[in-house]
Amino acid sequence: MLARGAALYDALRHVRPLVLNSARVVEKALRPEGLSVGTRAVLEILAEHGPATVPAIGDRLDLARQGVQRHVNDLLALGYVESQANPAHRRSVLITLTRTGTEVIGRIRDDELRQLATLARDCTEQEIATAAKVLAALSRDVRRRAA
């Protein structure tokens, strides 16, 4: 049991520097679009799941509503999102991508996928899938404990 914990700890030891350095690389690539890692994450949620309220976006990103609202405000100013009436709730509007926002997040994701395809060349697709499965399971279980 301790060996399993040590193995997972060793895997997690790589996560923090990976996340920090990935954020630096992504942030640099996003500058020309006027985006941050946080605003990019909001665009991605909207592209993948469609219109959503600020609290719903926050739930998906594990972020406080106030932080998400700041990102949404920045995106509104850039013209990448717009607010719409929410038939399910009068005071909580839906945030939706504009055509420009859809185009921007599409370009960003395509470029990121091209860049990612050049990394971890010594790993097979099966090894990458296994790593993703382990990280998803850890994320799920840690999130449950944090709740």
C-alpha positions as CSV (number, residue, x, y, z in Angstrom):
1,M,0.0,0.0,0.0
2,L,2.8,2.4,0.8
3,A,4.6,1.5,-2.4
4,R,1.4,2.5,-4.4
5,G,1.2,5.8,-2.5
6,A,4.9,6.4,-3.2
7,A,4.4,5.7,-6.9
8,L,1.4,8.1,-7.1
9,Y,3.4,10.7,-5.2
10,D,6.2,10.3,-7.7
11,A,3.8,10.9,-10.6
12,L,2.3,13.9,-8.9
13,R,5.7,15.4,-8.2
14,H,5.9,16.1,-12.0
15,V,2.5,17.8,-12.1
16,R,3.2,21.2,-10.4
17,P,6.2,22.1,-12.6
18,L,4.3,20.8,-15.6
19,V,1.3,23.0,-14.9
20,L,3.4,26.1,-14.1
21,N,5.6,25.8,-17.2
22,S,2.6,24.9,-19.4
23,A,0.8,28.0,-18.1
24,R,3.8,30.1,-19.0
25,V,4.0,28.7,-22.5
26,V,0.3,29.1,-23.1
27,E,0.1,32.6,-21.7
28,K,2.9,33.7,-24.0
29,A,1.0,32.2,-27.0
30,L,-2.2,33.9,-25.9
31,R,-0.8,37.4,-25.6
32,P,-1.6,38.4,-29.2
33,E,-5.2,37.5,-28.7
34,G,-5.4,39.6,-25.5
35,L,-6.1,36.4,-23.4
36,S,-4.9,34.9,-20.2
37,V,-4.8,31.2,-19.2
38,G,-8.0,31.9,-17.3
39,T,-9.9,33.5,-20.1
40,R,-8.8,30.8,-22.5
41,A,-10.2,28.2,-20.0
42,V,-13.6,30.0,-20.0
43,L,-13.6,30.0,-23.9
44,E,-12.8,26.3,-23.9
45,I,-15.7,25.5,-21.5
46,L,-18.1,27.5,-23.7
47,A,-16.8,25.9,-26.9
48,E,-17.2,22.4,-25.5
49,H,-20.4,22.7,-23.5
50,G,-22.3,25.6,-25.0
51,P,-23.8,28.6,-23.2
52,A,-23.5,28.6,-19.4
53,T,-24.0,30.8,-16.4
54,V,-20.9,32.1,-14.6
55,P,-21.5,29.8,-11.6
56,A,-21.8,26.8,-14.0
57,I,-18.5,27.8,-15.6
58,G,-16.9,28.1,-12.2
59,D,-18.1,24.6,-11.2
60,R,-16.5,23.1,-14.3
61,L,-13.2,24.9,-13.7
62,D,-13.2,24.5,-9.9
63,L,-13.0,28.3,-9.6
64,A,-14.8,30.8,-7.5
65,R,-17.7,32.7,-9.3
66,Q,-16.0,36.0,-8.7
67,G,-12.8,34.9,-10.5
68,V,-14.8,33.6,-13.4
69,Q,-16.8,36.8,-13.6
70,R,-13.6,38.8,-14.0
71,H,-12.6,36.5,-16.9
72,V,-16.0,36.8,-18.5
73,N,-15.8,40.6,-18.1
74,D,-12.5,40.6,-19.9
75,L,-13.9,38.4,-22.7
76,L,-17.0,40.7,-23.0
77,A,-14.7,43.6,-23.5
78,L,-12.8,41.7,-26.2
79,G,-16.0,40.8,-28.0
80,Y,-15.3,37.0,-27.6
81,V,-18.4,36.3,-25.6
82,E,-21.8,37.9,-25.0
83,S,-24.5,37.6,-22.4
84,Q,-28.0,36.3,-23.2
85,A,-31.2,36.1,-21.2
86,N,-31.5,32.8,-19.3
87,P,-35.0,31.3,-19.6
88,A,-34.2,29.2,-16.5
89,H,-33.2,32.1,-14.2
90,R,-34.0,35.8,-14.7
91,R,-30.9,37.2,-12.8
92,S,-28.3,34.7,-13.9
93,V,-27.5,35.4,-17.6
94,L,-26.1,32.8,-20.0
95,I,-22.6,33.5,-21.4
96,T,-22.1,32.4,-25.0
97,L,-19.4,32.6,-27.5
98,T,-19.6,35.1,-30.3
99,R,-18.5,34.2,-33.8
100,T,-15.2,35.9,-33.2
101,G,-14.8,34.0,-29.9
102,T,-15.5,30.7,-31.6
103,E,-12.9,31.4,-34.3
104,V,-10.3,32.5,-31.7
105,I,-10.7,29.4,-29.5
106,G,-10.7,27.2,-32.6
107,R,-7.4,28.7,-33.8
108,I,-5.9,28.5,-30.4
109,R,-6.8,24.8,-29.9
110,D,-5.6,23.8,-33.4
111,D,-2.2,25.5,-32.7
112,E,-1.9,23.9,-29.2
113,L,-2.7,20.5,-30.7
114,R,0.0,21.0,-33.3
115,Q,2.5,22.0,-30.6
116,L,1.6,19.2,-28.3
117,A,2.0,16.6,-31.1
118,T,5.8,17.5,-31.0
119,L,6.2,16.7,-27.3
120,A,6.9,13.5,-25.4
121,R,8.1,11.8,-28.6
122,D,9.6,8.9,-26.6
123,C,6.1,7.9,-25.3
124,T,3.6,5.8,-27.2
125,E,0.0,6.8,-27.7
126,Q,-1.0,3.9,-25.3
127,E,1.4,5.3,-22.6
128,I,-0.1,8.8,-23.1
129,A,-3.6,7.3,-22.7
130,T,-2.6,5.5,-19.6
131,A,-1.1,8.6,-18.1
132,A,-4.2,10.6,-18.9
133,K,-6.3,7.9,-17.2
134,V,-4.2,7.9,-14.1
135,L,-4.3,11.7,-13.9
136,A,-8.1,11.8,-14.4
137,A,-8.6,9.3,-11.7
138,L,-6.4,11.2,-9.3
139,S,-8.1,14.5,-10.1
140,R,-11.5,12.9,-9.5
141,D,-10.5,11.3,-6.2
142,V,-8.7,14.4,-4.9
143,R,-11.6,16.6,-5.9
144,R,-14.0,14.4,-3.9
145,R,-11.8,14.7,-0.8
146,A,-11.5,18.4,-1.2
147,A,-15.3,18.8,-1.3
